[in-house]
Amino acid sequence: MRRCPKCGFLLNENDRYCENCGEDCSAVEDSETAETVSLNEPKDEQKEKLKKQWKIAGILFGAFVLVFAGILALVLLVPHSSSSSNTNTKTKSSLTEPTTVDNSIDGKGYYYFDNKFNEETVDKFMSAFDDVGSMGDLGIGVEFDDFKYQQDYLLLGKKVSQYMQVDFNGKTGTILFLDDENNVVAYSLTFVSSLLNDITTDDVYKKKQTVGRLASWLYALSDYKSYNSCEKVAKYFISEMLDEDNKLIPCLYYNGYTMLCNGNANQIALNFFVTDSDFIERHGIDKGTSSIFQAVTEPSTTIQNTTEPESIDDGPSDADDDYDDYYDDDDYILPDSGTRKLTNSDLAGLDADELELARNEIYAREGRRFNTDYIQDYFDDKWWYVGTIEPEDFTEDMLNDVEKYNVNFIRDYEKNYTE
């Protein structure tokens, strides 16, 4: 059989030219047609074969596409899933695993305020507290040089220096406790108790001198907090500092700050620290332990209670053991002369000078200042004394009934002593 070498058309034995394409096929012999592969089928058979070939090709192409898609999925999806899994693992770990690093001061759970005590910090305070200049006009603005050194303390074993500023009217005071590099370790707001009356009313002066002053100092000592957030903290502490019986709550924690309170009917001191949330429990302050402050004196060192209210007495606790070596009432001549009526045995053995100081100690505990230099100097050296009330502004009505009784009792004893 002969076929056209060009189109493969079947030739008759005597055809010289291809009937299909006109190709010269005279030289085509039967032996050449044997070499022509897979072109000897009829046209219909050729079409069927081509269809099968295209079908097979389609199947192969589809398989290739699926394999390629699978490889692409492995490349893109598997690493992402692994990364996501690692991220989730890290996030969960960071939320559940306890930290092993304690960055607090000496590992005691409290921290420095952000800003050091300097002129810039005082200016920042005034920019918030005295935004319209009224306080300066009233003579109760604050300048850097207004702060005077008082004495040194140990705060949980760390030496700090106390600097105090008192307004001219003696109703409010600011105390800062600094380390040797002027880092602020604690801040205290002192004020006469009458400033608490109706602080939620329109009495601008009273509210500004409590909430406003506290918020402004927290803002000045912070490097990143807004005034509004500091004001929120100040409002919380001022509103929560008294219990249902209008007695001072000795300690509170809120939003990164711990407040320790001490005071009496006429004067209140609020001490603020930047702390961990467990600072109060950690040092047993909520159990009536001795103060975390230790007054530095020469030649010995004693710690005095600035946080324990007189009404708290839960008996000894395990936490007390950490402080018993430091607690000492020797900084008072008569430690309980404001809560218990005295007897002759309490005064026996005191000389004339000690009797005079014991009587004035009752006034000093209420914040009275003194015209007599040696009496003023004596109380200025006491850790607990914050003199904010001038002698001419102080009245006997600021004393409770026990204090009034003891003042008169000591005065009568002094008369008998001199006779």
KAJO-V139790 format. One record per residue. N is the residue number from 1. PSI is psi in whole degrees, -180 to 180 (none if undefined). Layout:
n=N psi=PSI
n=N psi=PSI
This chain:
n=1 psi=142
n=2 psi=144
n=3 psi=154
n=4 psi=128
n=5 psi=-14
n=6 psi=-53
n=7 psi=-10
n=8 psi=11
n=9 psi=142
n=10 psi=125
n=11 psi=148
n=12 psi=165
n=13 psi=-33
n=14 psi=3
n=15 psi=128
n=16 psi=-29
n=17 psi=148
n=18 psi=128
n=19 psi=-20
n=20 psi=-48
n=21 psi=-7
n=22 psi=11
n=23 psi=143
n=24 psi=116
n=25 psi=19
n=26 psi=-28
n=27 psi=-5
n=28 psi=128
n=29 psi=169
n=30 psi=-34
n=31 psi=-30
n=32 psi=-35
n=33 psi=-24
n=34 psi=-24
n=35 psi=-13
n=36 psi=122
n=37 psi=133
n=38 psi=26
n=39 psi=11
n=40 psi=4
n=41 psi=160
n=42 psi=166
n=43 psi=-41
n=44 psi=-39
n=45 psi=-36
n=46 psi=-40
n=47 psi=-43
n=48 psi=-42
n=49 psi=-40
n=50 psi=-39
n=51 psi=-44
n=52 psi=-40
n=53 psi=-42
n=54 psi=-36
n=55 psi=-45
n=56 psi=-42
n=57 psi=-40
n=58 psi=-41
n=59 psi=-43
n=60 psi=-41
n=61 psi=-42
n=62 psi=-42
n=63 psi=-40
n=64 psi=-43
n=65 psi=-44
n=66 psi=-44
n=67 psi=-43
n=68 psi=-42
n=69 psi=-39
n=70 psi=-43
n=71 psi=-43
n=72 psi=-40
n=73 psi=-40
n=74 psi=-39
n=75 psi=-42
n=76 psi=-41
n=77 psi=-41
n=78 psi=-50
n=79 psi=-39
n=80 psi=-43
n=81 psi=-40
n=82 psi=-43
n=83 psi=-42
n=84 psi=-40
n=85 psi=-41
n=86 psi=-41
n=87 psi=-45
n=88 psi=-39
n=89 psi=-44
n=90 psi=-42
n=91 psi=-46
n=92 psi=-40
n=93 psi=-42
n=94 psi=-23
n=95 psi=-20
n=96 psi=-29
n=97 psi=129
n=98 psi=145
n=99 psi=148
n=100 psi=3
n=101 psi=126
n=102 psi=110
n=103 psi=7
n=104 psi=166
n=105 psi=119
n=106 psi=23
n=107 psi=24
n=108 psi=1
n=109 psi=10
n=110 psi=162
n=111 psi=163
n=112 psi=148
n=113 psi=157
n=114 psi=-47
n=115 psi=142
n=116 psi=166
n=117 psi=112
n=118 psi=-177
n=119 psi=-36
n=120 psi=-39
n=121 psi=-42
n=122 psi=-40
n=123 psi=-38
n=124 psi=-39
n=125 psi=-49
n=126 psi=-32
n=127 psi=-30
n=128 psi=-41
n=129 psi=-35
n=130 psi=49
n=131 psi=-21
n=132 psi=2
n=133 psi=3
n=134 psi=-37
n=135 psi=-40
n=136 psi=-40
n=137 psi=-31
n=138 psi=-7
n=139 psi=15
n=140 psi=28
n=141 psi=173
n=142 psi=135
n=143 psi=159
n=144 psi=-41
n=145 psi=-7
n=146 psi=-19
n=147 psi=125
n=148 psi=139
n=149 psi=137
n=150 psi=-64
n=151 psi=178
n=152 psi=151
n=153 psi=165
n=154 psi=120
n=155 psi=104
n=156 psi=40
n=157 psi=-9
n=158 psi=129
n=159 psi=128
n=160 psi=156
n=161 psi=138
n=162 psi=127
n=163 psi=135
n=164 psi=144
n=165 psi=131
n=166 psi=134
n=167 psi=158
n=168 psi=-30
n=169 psi=-4
n=170 psi=11
n=171 psi=-23
n=172 psi=155
n=173 psi=155
n=174 psi=130
n=175 psi=132
n=176 psi=137
n=177 psi=119
n=178 psi=149
n=179 psi=-172
n=180 psi=-17
n=181 psi=18
n=182 psi=20
n=183 psi=138
n=184 psi=118
n=185 psi=-34
n=186 psi=152
n=187 psi=137
n=188 psi=135
n=189 psi=124
n=190 psi=144
n=191 psi=159
n=192 psi=145
n=193 psi=-26
n=194 psi=-20
n=195 psi=-15
n=196 psi=-19
n=197 psi=123
n=198 psi=45
n=199 psi=-13
n=200 psi=0
n=201 psi=-168
n=202 psi=15
n=203 psi=91
n=204 psi=-39
n=205 psi=-49
n=206 psi=-43
n=207 psi=-39
n=208 psi=-35
n=209 psi=-11
n=210 psi=-78
n=211 psi=-46
n=212 psi=-44
n=213 psi=-44
n=214 psi=-47
n=215 psi=-40
n=216 psi=-38
n=217 psi=-40
n=218 psi=-38
n=219 psi=-44
n=220 psi=-34
n=221 psi=-7
n=222 psi=147
n=223 psi=-12
n=224 psi=-11
n=225 psi=146
n=226 psi=161
n=227 psi=-38
n=228 psi=-41
n=229 psi=-37
n=230 psi=-36
n=231 psi=-37
n=232 psi=-43
n=233 psi=-45
n=234 psi=-43
n=235 psi=-39
n=236 psi=-50
n=237 psi=-43
n=238 psi=-37
n=239 psi=-24
n=240 psi=2
n=241 psi=-17
n=242 psi=142
n=243 psi=-171
n=244 psi=-23
n=245 psi=15
n=246 psi=31
n=247 psi=147
n=248 psi=133
n=249 psi=124
n=250 psi=-28
n=251 psi=143
n=252 psi=149
n=253 psi=138
n=254 psi=126
n=255 psi=44
n=256 psi=-1
n=257 psi=143
n=258 psi=132
n=259 psi=127
n=260 psi=131
n=261 psi=143
n=262 psi=153
n=263 psi=-169
n=264 psi=-164
n=265 psi=-21
n=266 psi=-20
n=267 psi=140
n=268 psi=140
n=269 psi=126
n=270 psi=120
n=271 psi=127
n=272 psi=139
n=273 psi=149
n=274 psi=117
n=275 psi=169
n=276 psi=163
n=277 psi=-21
n=278 psi=16
n=279 psi=-44
n=280 psi=-50
n=281 psi=-37
n=282 psi=-37
n=283 psi=11
n=284 psi=22
n=285 psi=-31
n=286 psi=-3
n=287 psi=15
n=288 psi=29
n=289 psi=174
n=290 psi=168
n=291 psi=152
n=292 psi=-8
n=293 psi=138
n=294 psi=112
n=295 psi=129
n=296 psi=119
n=297 psi=169
n=298 psi=134
n=299 psi=-4
n=300 psi=170
n=301 psi=131
n=302 psi=155
n=303 psi=142
n=304 psi=155
n=305 psi=111
n=306 psi=3
n=307 psi=-21
n=308 psi=119
n=309 psi=154
n=310 psi=-22
n=311 psi=-13
n=312 psi=126
n=313 psi=85
n=314 psi=10
n=315 psi=179
n=316 psi=147
n=317 psi=169
n=318 psi=-35
n=319 psi=-26
n=320 psi=-31
n=321 psi=-27
n=322 psi=-18
n=323 psi=-10
n=324 psi=-31
n=325 psi=-16
n=326 psi=-26
n=327 psi=135
n=328 psi=130
n=329 psi=7
n=330 psi=-12
n=331 psi=-11
n=332 psi=149
n=333 psi=-46
n=334 psi=91
n=335 psi=-34
n=336 psi=26
n=337 psi=-8
n=338 psi=-4
n=339 psi=-13
n=340 psi=137
n=341 psi=132
n=342 psi=161
n=343 psi=173
n=344 psi=-34
n=345 psi=-26
n=346 psi=-30
n=347 psi=-12
n=348 psi=134
n=349 psi=-10
n=350 psi=137
n=351 psi=-179
n=352 psi=-43
n=353 psi=-41
n=354 psi=-35
n=355 psi=-41
n=356 psi=-44
n=357 psi=-37
n=358 psi=-39
n=359 psi=-44
n=360 psi=-18
n=361 psi=-34
n=362 psi=-44
n=363 psi=-41
n=364 psi=-37
n=365 psi=-25
n=366 psi=5
n=367 psi=10
n=368 psi=142
n=369 psi=171
n=370 psi=143
n=371 psi=-28
n=372 psi=122
n=373 psi=-46
n=374 psi=-29
n=375 psi=-43
n=376 psi=-43
n=377 psi=-38
n=378 psi=-47
n=379 psi=-25
n=380 psi=-24
n=381 psi=-2
n=382 psi=138
n=383 psi=-32
n=384 psi=-10
n=385 psi=126
n=386 psi=94
n=387 psi=111
n=388 psi=-8
n=389 psi=119
n=390 psi=150
n=391 psi=-39
n=392 psi=-18
n=393 psi=-9
n=394 psi=137
n=395 psi=159
n=396 psi=-22
n=397 psi=-14
n=398 psi=-8
n=399 psi=149
n=400 psi=175
n=401 psi=-39
n=402 psi=-43
n=403 psi=-41
n=404 psi=-43
n=405 psi=-46
n=406 psi=-34
n=407 psi=-48
n=408 psi=-37
n=409 psi=-44
n=410 psi=-39
n=411 psi=-44
n=412 psi=-38
n=413 psi=-37
n=414 psi=-41
n=415 psi=-47
n=416 psi=-35
n=417 psi=-43
n=418 psi=-29
n=419 psi=none
